[in-house]
Amino acid sequence: MTVKIYGSPMSRVSRVMWCARELNVPFEHVDVAWEDSKKPDFLAVNPNGKFPGFSDGDLKLFESLAINMYLAKKYGTGGLYPAKLEDEAAVFQWTLWAATEVEPLVMPALLVQLGYSKDEAGAKAAADKLPPVLKVLDGYLSDRQWLVGNSFTVADLNVATVVSLTHYGKVDISYVPNVVAWLGRCLARPARSPKAA
Ligand SMILES: N[C@@H](CCC(=O)N[C@@H](CS)C(=O)NCC(=O)O)C(=O)O
């Protein structure tokens, strides 16, 4: 088995496992304890000392959403990964949008909920900036089911893993009903583990 996914499944590791399952790519999950993430063995896989770590043969990668785009392109072009250049560009757009515009506004609330942070005021201030951002996605989804083309792609998977953090962070997103409905469609996919975040 050439694909290995390293780290606690209760982390962004779940994103990559979801993607691999969507693609029916066999993988080895190497569970790494949180306290071992800064030790040399794991730093040799991901020098950031963060989960996930990933390898496919000799290739090592970090950044969960980039790993997903790699996996989808290698094992799912024409399916989970769109074949057309313009659609690939839309995958890049939505993935980077989720990572840069959405995740930083949701993560503080999640860290408070998980007990890693006590900065409730900071978490609220970040989450308060979310509505205009998510309304962009809501408007886009007003007349379509999926982000790119007519079927579920890695763009949906990547953005859904980020937007779903609102649930775990107890951030209300009921004001964007198209996003709520789309997120439900994404998270209902059989390849997603019930434990995924
Ligand atoms: N942008 C990175 C973030 C990686 C990350 O922060 N992972 C968390 C787990 S979900 C982690 O390992 N945190 C431990 C730490 O920051 O020391 C990615 O998407 O892979």
The ligand as an SDF file (V2000), in Angstrom:
LIG
                    3D

 20 19  0  0  0  0  0  0  0  0999 V2000
   -3.1130   24.0670    7.4420 N   0  0  0  0  0  0  0  0  0  0  0  0
   -2.7340   22.7860    8.0070 C   0  0  0  0  0  0  0  0  0  0  0  0
   -3.0780   22.8100    9.4900 C   0  0  0  0  0  0  0  0  0  0  0  0
   -2.5250   21.6030   10.2120 C   0  0  0  0  0  0  0  0  0  0  0  0
   -2.8850   21.6490   11.6940 C   0  0  0  0  0  0  0  0  0  0  0  0
   -2.8710   22.7220   12.3320 O   0  0  0  0  0  0  0  0  0  0  0  0
   -3.2210   20.4800   12.2470 N   0  0  0  0  0  0  0  0  0  0  0  0
   -3.5670   20.4200   13.6390 C   0  0  0  0  0  0  0  0  0  0  0  0
   -4.5180   19.2530   13.8610 C   0  0  0  0  0  0  0  0  0  0  0  0
   -6.0660   19.4580   13.0470 S   0  0  0  0  0  0  0  0  0  0  0  0
   -2.3310   20.1640   14.4730 C   0  0  0  0  0  0  0  0  0  0  0  0
   -1.5620   19.2730   14.1800 O   0  0  0  0  0  0  0  0  0  0  0  0
   -2.1680   20.9350   15.5540 N   0  0  0  0  0  0  0  0  0  0  0  0
   -1.0860   20.7390   16.4740 C   0  0  0  0  0  0  0  0  0  0  0  0
   -0.1730   21.9320   16.5060 C   0  0  0  0  0  0  0  0  0  0  0  0
   -0.5020   22.9760   15.9010 O   0  0  0  0  0  0  0  0  0  0  0  0
    0.8630   21.8370   17.1580 O   0  0  0  0  0  0  0  0  0  0  0  0
   -3.4830   21.6590    7.2730 C   0  0  0  0  0  0  0  0  0  0  0  0
   -4.6030   21.9010    6.7800 O   0  0  0  0  0  0  0  0  0  0  0  0
   -2.9570   20.5440    7.1570 O   0  0  0  0  0  0  0  0  0  0  0  0
  1  2  1  0
  2  3  1  0
  2 18  1  0
  3  4  1  0
  4  5  1  0
  5  6  2  0
  5  7  1  0
  7  8  1  0
  8  9  1  0
  8 11  1  0
  9 10  1  0
 11 12  2  0
 11 13  1  0
 13 14  1  0
 14 15  1  0
 15 16  2  0
 15 17  1  0
 18 19  2  0
 18 20  1  0
M  END
$$$$
